[in-house]
Amino acid sequence: MDNQVFMIFCNGAIATAIFVVLLLNHKRVRLSRANLFLSVLLIALAFSIVHIMYAGSVIRHFSNNVYSPGDPTFLLIAPLSWFYAVELTGRRVIFSGKLLSHFVPFLLVICLSVSFGSGLPRAMSTFINEHRRLLYIFFRVLVVGQFLGYQYFINKTWQAHQRLLQQEMSNTENVNIGWVKLFSGIFLIINLFFLLSLFIAIHWENSRWLAKATAVVFSSAVYVLGFRGILQRDVFDTIQINSGPEPVIPAPQETPVLTKPDQLLIDKLVACMTEKKPYLDPELSLSTLAKELKMSRSQLSQLINDGMGENFYDFINKYRVEEVKRLMADPGMAGYNLLGIAFEAGFKSKSTFNLIFKRFTGLTPTEYRKNISA
């Protein structure tokens, strides 16, 4: 990349980060904790770009004795990304002493950098000068190890929340999984880049171009996270609302969580599903069905899981599939296309309908309709 283009691209990313942070925290923008952590992450990325572009010349201007094995802000990116992922899922990052432990590697490198620049004994200075490359490689190993660990935590967080979605929602189209996948993809790309840079640092001594490559990768991440971040509402708003305090239902006494499924309650649930057909509502959630049945969410969830042997998502969509099959066999629905029938049965998208229908019947909707028409 031409040096002038490089400077424009990276300086533009720094300006973008500042602009997005100010916008995300403007009083007219709905404040959220997720936005707060995204802001700090963008600041960390921007600071890394500044460090790569300007720190060397600035440090040399003041002192030739200052030494750091690498940019310490690299060690902020992984924990901040995980905090943002946690907040996106509706959970909360608790500010405590334990939280500070995530920043120990960053603080350690800062302390070492300061110590190395303040009158080191000759033996230590000699050791550093003779082993600069080894220390640089060790720093890269630390960064890669940290990123791999937090990659595991982020994936585990998404998977756990995906399971929660299936326990709470009958349709997940309103949940913007695309943003989740994009964010995870960006983190993975940065992780793979650090793995590549470690490999290069081990096998090639002269790898100064890596600094520029790092600045380009971070700048690209700032542009994508920034522009998508300002358009992105909290990914799991629906879950946060539905998983809040359970609705107050007038009842003579509390209904405790069952230790064993009650057949009477199972019959009550099945009767509600067959007579009132709540599954026709595409926005049906565990909370709304629990309110309809005058149960707590936890009680209904256990009833479906243990009594019916399914999660909420599959339980509701099985009824929708049966409704689709009934409508396909109805001569009055002959003029409807498959998507129209799917919408009538409570589905919200063609892709989800096709996937769920084939999972429960072993046939695509088109194949099933041809079979019953033959």
Secondary structure as the mmCIF struct_conf table of DSSP 4:
data_model
#
loop_
_struct_conf.conf_type_id
_struct_conf.id
_struct_conf.beg_label_comp_id
_struct_conf.beg_label_asym_id
_struct_conf.beg_label_seq_id
_struct_conf.end_label_comp_id
_struct_conf.end_label_asym_id
_struct_conf.end_label_seq_id
HELX_RH_AL_P HELX_RH_AL_P1 ASN A 3 LEU A 24
TURN_TY1_P TURN_TY1_P1 ASN A 25 ASN A 25
BEND BEND1 HIS A 26 HIS A 26
TURN_TY1_P TURN_TY1_P2 LYS A 27 ARG A 28
BEND BEND2 VAL A 29 VAL A 29
HELX_RH_AL_P HELX_RH_AL_P2 ARG A 33 VAL A 50
HELX_RH_PI_P HELX_RH_PI_P1 HIS A 51 ALA A 55
HELX_RH_AL_P HELX_RH_AL_P3 GLY A 56 PHE A 62
BEND BEND3 ASN A 64 ASN A 64
BEND BEND4 PRO A 69 GLY A 70
TURN_TY1_P TURN_TY1_P3 PRO A 72 THR A 73
HELX_RH_AL_P HELX_RH_AL_P4 PHE A 74 LEU A 88
TURN_TY1_P TURN_TY1_P4 THR A 89 GLY A 90
BEND BEND5 SER A 96 SER A 96
HELX_RH_AL_P HELX_RH_AL_P5 GLY A 97 LEU A 100
HELX_RH_3T_P HELX_RH_3T_P1 SER A 101 PHE A 103
HELX_RH_AL_P HELX_RH_AL_P6 VAL A 104 PHE A 116
TURN_TY1_P TURN_TY1_P5 GLY A 117 GLY A 117
BEND BEND6 SER A 118 SER A 118
HELX_RH_AL_P HELX_RH_AL_P7 ARG A 122 GLU A 130
BEND BEND7 HIS A 131 HIS A 131
HELX_RH_AL_P HELX_RH_AL_P8 ARG A 132 GLU A 168
STRN STRN1 MET A 169 MET A 169
BEND BEND8 SER A 170 SER A 170
TURN_TY1_P TURN_TY1_P6 GLU A 173 ASN A 174
BEND BEND9 VAL A 175 VAL A 175
HELX_RH_AL_P HELX_RH_AL_P9 ILE A 177 HIS A 203
BEND BEND10 GLU A 205 GLU A 205
TURN_TY1_P TURN_TY1_P7 ARG A 208 ARG A 208
HELX_RH_AL_P HELX_RH_AL_P10 TRP A 209 LEU A 231
HELX_LH_PP_P HELX_LH_PP_P1 GLN A 232 ASP A 234
TURN_TY1_P TURN_TY1_P8 VAL A 235 PHE A 236
HELX_RH_AL_P HELX_RH_AL_P11 ASP A 237 ASN A 242
TURN_TY1_P TURN_TY1_P9 SER A 243 SER A 243
BEND BEND11 GLY A 244 PRO A 245
HELX_LH_PP_P HELX_LH_PP_P2 GLU A 246 VAL A 248
BEND BEND12 PRO A 252 GLN A 253
HELX_LH_PP_P HELX_LH_PP_P3 PRO A 256 LEU A 258
BEND BEND13 THR A 259 LYS A 260
HELX_RH_AL_P HELX_RH_AL_P12 GLN A 263 GLU A 275
TURN_TY1_P TURN_TY1_P10 LYS A 276 LYS A 276
HELX_RH_3T_P HELX_RH_3T_P2 PRO A 278 LEU A 280
BEND BEND14 ASP A 281 ASP A 281
TURN_TY1_P TURN_TY1_P11 PRO A 282 GLU A 283
STRN STRN2 SER A 285 SER A 285
HELX_RH_AL_P HELX_RH_AL_P13 LEU A 286 LEU A 293
TURN_TY1_P TURN_TY1_P12 LYS A 294 LYS A 294
HELX_RH_AL_P HELX_RH_AL_P14 ARG A 297 GLN A 302
HELX_RH_PI_P HELX_RH_PI_P2 LEU A 303 GLY A 307
BEND BEND15 MET A 308 GLU A 310
HELX_RH_AL_P HELX_RH_AL_P15 PHE A 312 ALA A 329
HELX_RH_3T_P HELX_RH_3T_P3 PRO A 331 MET A 333
TURN_TY1_P TURN_TY1_P13 ALA A 334 GLY A 335
BEND BEND16 TYR A 336 TYR A 336
HELX_RH_AL_P HELX_RH_AL_P16 LEU A 338 GLU A 344
TURN_TY1_P TURN_TY1_P14 ALA A 345 GLY A 346
HELX_RH_AL_P HELX_RH_AL_P17 LYS A 350 THR A 361
BEND BEND17 GLY A 362 LEU A 363
HELX_RH_AL_P HELX_RH_AL_P18 PRO A 365 SER A 373
#
